[in-house]
């Protein structure tokens, strides 16, 4: 009888301990992944998705003229299985961190070789693989509450689009295909 009572007590304590565990709370800025595929070419962006939450975003929360992680939490990363032509330059296949320097009328988009960074606190320009400046495209008919990245593509060309609040930028690219 003593053993049975001891066993039941241990079982009750174990079940109570399991039920008392806190549920995993979702991140305020969840991770999002977007992809684009053409033929056997593939590109993927992984980023933290902050939300506007009534705040003034560009020029305040994200200051103009300062390096930004282009998202939240861990710095945004892009992986491509083939070389990309961006502007007049080639971004070699591989994985890069995406940083940006927002301004009111343009953004400088930075593809950096140093991976695994939290934010832009340790950004080092020496590891930049490519920089391109693109114009800001004001969004007239919507407000993007979450920072959103998406691809728009047709065949071997595409646009990497970043939108937040009433601001959008597009980075045109082409998959470098062998003829």
trRosetta pair geometry for C-beta under 8 A, 3 or more apart (Angstrom, degrees):
i j d omega theta_ij theta_ji phi_ij phi_ji
1 4 5.7 -53 -148 36 33 112
1 5 6.3 33 154 -18 66 106
2 5 5.8 -57 -149 38 29 110
2 6 6.2 29 153 -18 65 108
3 6 5.6 -55 -145 39 31 112
3 7 6.1 34 154 -21 65 107
4 7 5.6 -53 -146 36 30 113
4 8 6.4 28 155 -17 64 106
5 8 5.9 -55 -146 38 30 109
5 9 6.3 32 154 -20 64 107
6 9 5.7 -54 -148 36 30 113
6 10 6.4 29 154 -17 64 106
7 10 5.9 -56 -149 37 29 110
7 11 6.3 30 153 -20 64 108
8 11 5.6 -53 -146 36 32 114
8 12 6.3 32 156 -19 65 105
9 12 5.9 -55 -148 36 29 110
9 13 6.4 27 155 -16 64 107
10 13 5.8 -56 -147 38 30 111
10 14 6.2 31 155 -20 65 108
11 14 5.8 -56 -147 37 29 111
11 15 6.3 25 158 -15 65 108
12 15 6.0 -55 -144 39 29 107
12 16 6.1 29 157 -18 64 111
13 16 5.8 -58 -145 40 27 112
13 17 6.2 30 156 -22 64 107
14 17 5.8 -55 -148 35 29 111
14 18 6.5 27 155 -18 64 105
15 18 5.8 -55 -149 36 32 111
15 19 6.3 25 156 -14 66 109
16 19 5.9 -59 -144 41 29 107
16 20 6.1 30 156 -24 64 112
17 20 5.8 -59 -145 35 28 113
17 21 7.5 50 152 -44 58 86
18 21 6.2 -33 -169 -7 37 113
22 25 7.6 -25 150 -34 112 93
26 30 6.4 -27 178 -81 105 107
27 30 5.1 141 68 -89 102 51
27 31 7.2 63 46 -19 148 74
27 48 7.6 -91 136 -141 142 103
27 73 7.1 -10 -175 -60 142 148
28 50 7.8 21 123 -125 91 66
28 51 7.6 -112 164 20 81 107
28 72 7.9 -101 94 152 87 157
29 48 4.5 51 131 169 115 103
29 49 5.6 179 -172 70 74 44
29 50 4.4 -23 -114 -83 124 58
29 51 7.1 -156 -99 -6 74 75
29 71 7.5 137 165 165 129 80
29 72 3.5 -43 154 87 164 152
29 73 5.6 -173 84 -20 121 105
30 48 7.3 169 94 -149 21 64
30 49 5.5 -16 66 46 69 108
31 46 6.6 -2 -172 -173 104 90
31 47 7.3 158 -150 86 61 29
31 48 6.0 -44 -94 -95 58 59
31 49 7.3 145 -123 0 9 92
31 73 7.6 -72 -77 65 82 146
32 46 7.6 171 86 -149 43 48
32 47 5.9 -23 61 67 87 78
32 48 7.7 118 16 -131 81 14
32 49 4.7 57 -9 -43 123 126
32 148 7.9 -53 104 -127 167 58
32 149 7.2 155 99 41 122 94
33 44 6.4 -4 -171 -173 99 103
33 45 7.1 167 -150 85 51 50
33 46 5.1 -12 -102 -101 85 74
33 47 8.0 150 -87 20 41 63
34 44 7.2 167 86 -152 44 56
34 45 5.2 -3 56 54 91 97
34 149 5.5 -148 18 104 141 90
34 150 5.6 -148 -142 -116 155 44
34 151 5.9 165 148 -9 117 92
35 42 6.8 -15 -168 -168 108 91
35 43 6.9 159 -153 86 59 50
35 44 4.6 -16 -101 -101 87 81
35 45 7.8 -171 -76 21 44 63
35 151 7.2 -61 116 8 20 139
36 42 7.4 166 87 -150 51 47
36 43 5.2 -3 56 57 93 95
36 151 3.8 -115 -57 138 124 167
36 153 4.9 113 -158 -19 132 149
36 158 5.5 77 166 -127 164 168
37 41 6.9 156 -157 85 54 55
37 42 4.9 -7 -107 -104 83 80
37 43 7.9 -174 -77 24 45 60
38 41 5.0 -12 67 62 82 105
38 153 6.5 -126 -56 157 117 138
38 155 6.1 85 -147 177 133 30
38 156 5.7 166 135 -94 154 44
38 158 7.6 -156 -31 -38 132 119
38 175 5.7 -157 65 -1 127 150
39 156 7.6 -2 4 -84 120 84
39 175 7.8 -171 42 100 109 158
39 177 7.3 56 52 -111 153 127
40 81 7.7 -98 143 109 71 135
41 80 7.8 1 -175 -171 88 89
41 81 6.1 -173 -148 72 49 99
41 82 4.5 -56 -125 18 100 137
41 156 7.4 63 40 -128 153 75
41 175 4.1 58 161 -146 167 149
41 177 7.2 -90 -44 -83 139 89
42 80 7.2 173 93 -148 53 50
42 81 4.6 42 50 10 88 125
42 82 7.7 108 31 3 52 92
43 78 6.8 -3 -173 -174 96 98
43 79 7.0 171 -151 88 50 51
43 80 4.5 -6 -106 -104 88 86
43 81 7.4 -130 -68 12 51 74
43 84 7.0 55 -90 -73 137 131
43 151 7.2 133 84 -95 111 146
43 158 7.7 -164 43 63 140 150
43 173 8.0 83 -63 93 171 146
43 175 7.8 -144 -31 -86 115 99
44 78 7.1 163 85 -153 47 52
44 79 4.9 -5 57 56 95 97
44 80 7.8 -178 22 -74 61 46
45 76 6.5 3 -173 -179 98 105
45 77 7.2 169 -150 89 54 46
45 78 5.0 -19 -98 -100 80 78
45 79 8.0 -176 -77 20 36 65
45 98 7.2 -7 -137 -1 110 145
45 149 5.3 -84 105 124 145 145
45 151 8.0 155 8 -49 117 100
45 160 7.1 112 -47 -144 145 116
46 76 7.0 172 87 -154 51 59
46 77 5.1 -2 55 58 97 93
46 79 7.9 28 -3 -3 102 103
47 70 6.9 -77 -131 118 129 85
47 71 3.8 -149 -175 -94 104 157
47 72 7.9 90 163 32 79 60
47 76 4.0 2 -104 -115 100 99
47 77 7.6 -174 -70 27 65 53
47 98 7.8 -42 -88 55 116 121
47 147 7.6 -98 134 112 128 115
47 149 5.7 83 27 8 148 138
48 69 7.9 12 42 120 114 126
48 71 4.4 127 57 149 70 108
48 72 3.5 -108 119 71 122 73
48 73 3.8 143 -79 34 158 101
48 74 6.2 136 -33 44 116 66
48 76 7.4 -119 21 -74 69 75
49 71 6.7 -42 -73 -152 35 98
49 72 6.7 -58 50 26 14 112
49 146 4.8 20 166 -180 109 117
49 147 5.4 -162 -150 64 59 82
49 148 7.1 39 -137 -83 111 51
50 71 6.7 154 -4 -177 92 48
50 72 3.9 125 -52 -50 96 128
50 146 7.1 162 91 -150 33 66
50 147 5.1 43 52 0 75 120
50 164 7.9 27 76 -131 93 138
51 145 5.5 1 -153 154 92 85
51 146 5.0 -41 -96 -94 76 67
51 147 7.6 -123 -76 -3 31 73
52 55 5.9 -157 179 47 60 77
52 57 5.9 -65 -120 -60 88 115
52 143 7.2 -47 2 161 169 108
52 144 7.6 134 -34 100 124 55
52 145 5.1 -109 22 -147 108 52
52 146 7.6 -115 -9 -68 79 25
52 164 7.0 158 -69 -179 96 89
52 165 5.6 122 -101 -83 129 82
53 145 8.0 88 -45 -167 45 91
55 60 7.0 -153 166 101 94 125
55 61 5.1 70 139 -52 132 134
56 59 6.9 -55 147 73 112 92
56 60 4.1 61 96 28 105 149
56 61 6.5 169 89 -11 56 93
57 60 6.9 110 88 54 7 93
57 61 5.1 -51 -136 46 41 120
57 62 5.8 7 167 19 73 105
57 164 5.7 -164 180 131 162 112
57 165 4.3 -150 19 -34 141 140
57 167 7.3 -138 89 17 130 125
58 61 7.7 -40 -55 54 24 82
58 62 5.4 -32 -105 71 54 105
58 64 7.0 67 172 -67 83 83
58 102 5.6 -110 -138 146 110 146
58 104 7.5 139 137 -103 121 54
58 164 7.7 130 -42 90 101 108
58 165 6.7 -140 -3 45 95 144
58 167 5.6 51 -15 -23 146 160
59 62 7.6 26 4 79 29 66
59 63 6.9 34 -153 -136 22 42
59 64 5.2 9 -101 -28 64 105
59 104 6.9 38 -72 -83 116 89
60 63 7.3 25 -127 -84 3 59
62 66 7.9 -157 178 67 60 104
62 68 5.3 25 -153 -109 107 147
62 102 5.8 50 135 35 117 145
63 66 4.5 44 82 16 107 127
64 102 6.0 -93 -114 105 58 81
64 103 5.3 73 -157 -122 102 48
64 104 6.2 -11 -110 -38 142 74
65 101 6.6 12 -148 -177 22 102
65 103 6.4 63 -62 -93 64 85
66 101 6.8 -176 83 -135 18 80
67 99 5.3 -3 -168 173 99 130
67 100 7.6 144 -152 77 54 29
67 101 5.7 -41 -91 -82 51 87
67 110 7.4 -24 -134 20 102 149
67 120 4.7 -169 121 173 101 144
67 123 5.0 -122 133 65 155 168
68 99 6.6 149 72 -167 44 75
68 100 5.3 -28 61 68 98 80
68 101 7.0 151 10 -95 85 34
68 102 6.1 9 6 -3 140 101
68 120 6.1 -146 -156 -20 13 150
69 72 7.2 107 87 -98 127 15
69 73 8.0 -160 127 66 153 32
69 74 7.9 176 -178 129 135 27
69 75 4.5 -122 -151 -112 98 72
69 76 6.4 135 155 -3 74 82
69 99 6.4 -49 -115 -115 29 76
69 117 7.6 -153 -123 109 106 110
69 119 4.8 -103 -57 -150 140 42
69 120 4.5 -145 -61 -37 75 90
70 75 7.3 58 44 -163 86 73
70 76 4.5 -69 90 17 103 138
70 98 4.9 -64 62 115 155 97
70 99 6.0 -172 -12 -134 109 25
70 100 4.6 96 -78 2 106 106
70 109 7.9 62 -92 -133 145 80
70 162 7.0 -69 -161 -129 102 153
71 75 7.4 123 53 -156 106 34
71 76 4.4 119 4 -60 130 106
71 147 5.9 -180 -118 107 59 145
71 149 7.7 -44 -80 -25 112 124
72 147 7.2 151 -18 33 96 138
73 118 7.1 -65 171 -147 52 79
73 119 7.6 -106 164 -58 13 70
74 77 7.7 -26 132 -19 111 104
74 116 7.8 -59 -153 -156 113 35
74 117 7.1 127 -163 86 69 49
74 118 5.7 -60 -106 -107 55 58
74 119 7.9 -86 -127 -29 18 43
75 97 4.7 23 122 -156 130 117
75 98 7.4 176 162 56 92 52
75 99 6.8 -31 -156 -75 123 82
75 117 4.3 18 5 80 131 101
75 118 7.0 -161 -20 -121 82 7
75 119 6.4 -23 -63 82 84 4
75 120 6.5 105 -98 -72 114 62
76 97 6.8 113 77 -164 54 63
76 98 4.4 -43 95 57 111 101
76 99 7.9 165 47 -70 97 38
76 149 7.6 117 -145 -39 139 157
77 95 5.9 9 -180 -176 113 100
77 96 6.8 163 -152 84 67 37
77 97 5.7 -44 -97 -100 71 53
77 98 6.9 174 -102 3 17 84
77 115 6.6 47 -113 -135 126 94
78 95 7.0 172 89 -148 44 55
78 96 5.4 -12 59 60 91 88
78 98 5.4 69 -16 -43 109 114
78 111 6.9 -62 50 -124 128 102
78 160 7.8 -18 -112 -123 140 152
79 94 7.3 -91 -140 139 65 30
79 95 4.4 -16 -99 -98 85 86
79 96 7.9 167 -81 19 42 61
80 83 7.5 95 120 -110 129 10
80 84 5.5 -67 -165 -31 170 114
80 91 7.0 82 37 110 149 111
80 93 5.3 -120 103 -131 86 65
80 94 7.0 5 55 41 78 35
81 93 5.8 4 166 -151 19 124
82 93 5.1 -46 -131 -84 8 121
82 175 5.4 49 88 -161 131 96
82 176 6.1 -158 151 54 102 76
82 177 7.5 22 167 -83 153 54
83 90 5.3 -3 -179 -173 121 106
83 91 6.7 158 -161 79 65 50
83 92 5.6 -36 -107 -125 91 39
83 93 5.4 -77 -58 -36 51 80
83 175 7.7 112 79 -166 54 52
83 176 3.9 -18 85 34 103 133
84 90 7.2 150 78 -158 43 56
84 91 4.5 -8 60 56 96 104
84 93 7.9 118 -14 -81 75 58
84 173 4.6 -8 -177 -174 115 128
84 174 6.9 146 -161 71 64 40
84 175 6.4 -44 -105 -102 67 43
84 176 6.7 -148 -91 -13 14 91
85 89 7.4 161 -154 87 57 35
85 90 5.8 -33 -99 -99 63 68
85 91 7.9 -169 -81 18 15 76
85 173 6.4 149 73 -162 52 67
85 174 4.5 -9 52 56 107 96
85 175 8.0 -18 14 61 84 4
85 176 5.6 112 -33 -69 94 93
86 89 5.9 -25 70 70 77 86
86 90 7.7 132 23 -115 72 19
86 91 5.5 31 6 -15 120 113
86 111 7.9 123 40 -16 161 139
86 130 6.2 98 67 150 129 148
86 132 5.4 -108 144 -43 111 152
86 171 6.5 -5 -145 171 115 104
86 172 7.4 150 -138 89 64 56
86 173 4.9 -26 -87 -103 80 94
87 132 4.7 -177 -23 -122 132 119
87 172 8.0 113 -60 71 51 89
89 130 5.3 167 116 -133 142 117
89 132 7.3 -147 37 -72 120 104
90 176 6.5 25 -134 -56 109 148
91 96 7.2 -75 -170 -13 121 153
91 111 5.6 3 -126 92 129 171
91 129 6.3 86 -134 123 82 121
91 130 5.0 -87 -88 4 93 153
91 173 7.8 -40 27 -134 123 128
92 129 7.2 -109 29 -171 91 135
95 115 6.1 37 116 -93 112 135
96 111 4.3 21 148 -173 156 88
96 112 6.0 134 -174 57 92 38
96 113 6.3 -49 -119 -89 84 39
96 115 7.7 -124 -135 -78 20 89
96 129 6.0 -96 -114 26 134 136
97 111 7.6 143 71 -160 45 44
97 112 4.5 -33 65 68 96 100
97 113 7.8 -36 19 50 89 8
97 114 6.2 -34 11 78 133 63
97 115 5.9 175 -45 -104 100 49
97 117 5.8 30 -117 27 157 119
98 109 6.7 -24 -160 -169 99 91
98 110 6.9 139 -160 76 47 60
98 111 6.3 -20 -99 -100 67 60
98 112 7.6 172 -86 18 18 86
99 109 7.9 151 84 -163 47 44
99 110 4.2 -18 66 64 90 118
99 112 5.8 33 3 -11 109 129
99 120 5.7 100 -127 -112 118 117
99 123 5.8 75 -96 -122 160 134
100 107 5.1 -4 -174 179 117 117
100 108 6.5 156 -160 81 61 54
100 109 5.3 -21 -105 -106 92 56
100 110 6.4 -172 -83 15 35 84
100 162 7.7 -141 -49 75 161 170
100 169 8.0 150 -146 55 147 157
101 107 6.6 156 75 -162 49 64
101 108 4.2 6 47 50 104 105
101 110 7.2 64 -13 -23 90 115
102 107 5.0 -24 -106 -107 56 98
102 167 7.9 47 -148 155 130 155
103 106 5.2 8 60 61 115 66
103 107 6.6 -175 24 -83 72 43
103 108 7.8 58 -9 -10 106 83
103 136 7.6 -131 82 -33 68 122
104 136 7.0 -95 146 9 36 156
105 135 6.7 -37 161 -148 72 78
105 136 5.5 -132 -159 25 26 113
106 133 5.4 28 164 179 128 100
106 134 6.5 167 -156 84 83 33
106 135 5.3 -53 -100 -110 82 43
106 136 6.0 -121 -75 -17 27 82
107 133 7.1 176 89 -148 38 60
107 134 5.8 -14 59 59 85 83
107 136 6.6 100 -21 -70 89 81
107 162 8.0 -61 62 66 168 133
107 169 4.9 -45 27 -92 132 163
108 131 5.8 -2 -178 -171 103 107
108 132 7.4 161 -155 82 58 32
108 133 5.0 -31 -97 -94 70 80
109 131 7.0 157 79 -155 49 54
109 132 5.2 -15 57 63 99 84
109 133 7.6 171 13 -92 72 27
109 134 6.3 19 -10 6 116 111
109 169 7.4 175 -57 130 116 140
109 171 5.4 -35 23 -88 171 135
110 128 5.7 -72 -162 -124 103 107
110 130 7.6 164 -153 88 44 52
110 131 5.3 -12 -103 -104 71 84
111 128 7.2 96 73 -160 52 67
111 129 4.8 -58 106 62 97 102
111 130 4.5 14 45 54 115 91
111 131 7.6 -153 22 -71 71 40
112 123 7.1 -100 -105 -146 171 85
112 124 7.7 128 -162 63 129 64
112 127 5.0 63 -170 107 88 99
112 128 5.4 -46 -101 -98 75 52
112 129 6.6 170 -112 4 18 83
113 127 4.4 -126 50 -179 89 95
113 128 7.6 -151 -1 -81 84 3
113 129 5.3 108 -51 -48 91 106
114 117 6.3 62 120 -45 99 120
114 122 7.8 -111 132 114 146 101
114 123 8.0 163 63 -134 132 44
114 124 6.1 68 -11 44 155 105
114 127 4.2 47 -24 131 99 171
117 120 7.3 55 140 -102 134 33
117 121 7.6 -175 -178 45 103 75
117 122 5.9 -146 -136 60 112 101
117 123 7.2 81 -173 -75 162 61
118 121 6.7 -4 89 24 80 116
120 123 4.5 -3 -171 -35 80 123
124 127 5.1 67 87 6 97 105
125 128 5.5 -18 -167 -18 56 117
128 131 6.0 0 -179 -45 134 99
132 171 6.4 107 87 -138 135 105
134 169 5.0 111 98 -173 120 106
134 170 6.3 -150 176 69 142 48
134 171 5.6 -116 -45 -87 154 66
135 169 7.3 178 90 -127 36 84
136 167 5.8 -47 -157 -153 110 96
136 168 7.3 119 -168 66 61 45
136 169 6.0 -53 -107 -79 50 89
137 167 7.8 117 67 -168 51 50
137 168 4.5 -43 72 80 97 98
137 169 6.6 152 14 -93 87 35
137 170 6.6 21 -3 -6 137 101
138 166 6.0 10 -163 145 77 96
138 167 6.8 -40 -113 -104 50 52
138 168 7.5 124 -140 27 3 86
139 142 5.6 -62 159 62 122 80
139 143 7.4 149 99 -93 127 35
139 144 6.9 75 42 -14 172 100
139 163 6.6 70 -56 -149 143 111
139 165 7.8 163 42 109 123 51
139 166 4.6 -143 59 -161 91 57
139 167 6.6 -87 2 -24 99 11
139 168 5.3 96 -55 -18 100 110
140 166 7.7 77 -74 -162 20 107
142 166 7.7 163 88 -112 52 71
143 165 6.1 -28 -156 -161 84 44
143 166 5.8 -42 -108 -65 71 81
144 147 7.3 82 129 -106 118 25
144 148 5.4 -112 -167 12 134 116
144 163 4.5 124 -28 134 166 102
144 164 5.3 -109 89 -122 118 27
144 165 6.2 -44 56 -1 79 16
144 166 7.7 167 16 -69 80 30
146 164 7.6 -82 130 -116 31 84
147 162 7.4 -7 -175 -170 90 89
147 163 7.5 164 -157 87 47 48
147 164 4.2 -14 -107 -88 71 121
148 162 7.4 159 87 -154 50 45
148 163 4.8 -16 64 63 98 95
148 164 6.9 161 18 -73 67 65
149 160 7.0 -10 -167 -177 102 85
149 161 6.9 154 -156 84 51 55
149 162 5.2 -15 -101 -101 80 72
149 163 7.8 171 -81 21 34 69
150 161 5.2 -18 65 63 78 106
150 163 7.7 -7 14 10 100 111
151 158 5.4 -4 -171 178 101 133
151 159 7.0 151 -157 76 54 53
151 160 6.2 -27 -102 -102 74 54
151 161 7.1 163 -100 16 20 88
152 158 6.2 162 85 -160 47 78
152 159 4.7 -1 55 50 97 103
152 161 6.0 47 -5 -20 103 127
152 170 7.9 -31 34 -136 120 119
153 157 6.8 177 -148 99 74 44
153 158 3.3 -25 -99 -101 93 108
153 159 7.3 -163 -72 22 58 58
154 157 6.2 -7 65 67 74 85
154 158 7.2 156 19 -85 49 64
156 174 5.5 38 135 -162 92 87
156 175 4.7 -112 -159 48 81 97
156 177 5.6 -78 -123 -19 140 126
157 172 7.1 -2 -176 -171 104 93
157 173 7.1 172 -153 93 62 44
157 174 4.6 -31 -100 -99 77 82
157 175 7.6 -131 -73 11 34 72
158 172 7.5 169 95 -149 37 54
158 173 5.8 -16 66 63 79 85
158 174 7.6 146 20 -94 65 38
158 175 7.9 49 6 -28 105 87
159 170 4.5 -15 -172 -168 124 107
159 171 6.6 140 -162 66 64 43
159 172 5.3 -33 -100 -94 79 58
159 173 7.4 147 -101 18 29 74
160 170 7.2 145 72 -159 47 52
160 171 4.3 -15 57 58 101 104
160 173 6.5 35 -13 0 100 121
161 168 6.4 -9 -171 -168 96 105
161 169 7.4 170 -149 86 52 45
161 170 5.1 -14 -100 -104 78 79
161 171 7.8 -160 -69 22 35 68
162 168 6.9 160 85 -152 50 55
162 169 5.2 -3 56 55 98 89
162 170 8.0 -172 22 -78 66 37
162 171 7.9 38 -5 -7 101 101
163 167 7.0 168 -148 91 52 52
163 168 4.5 -9 -101 -101 86 88
164 167 5.9 -11 66 61 68 95
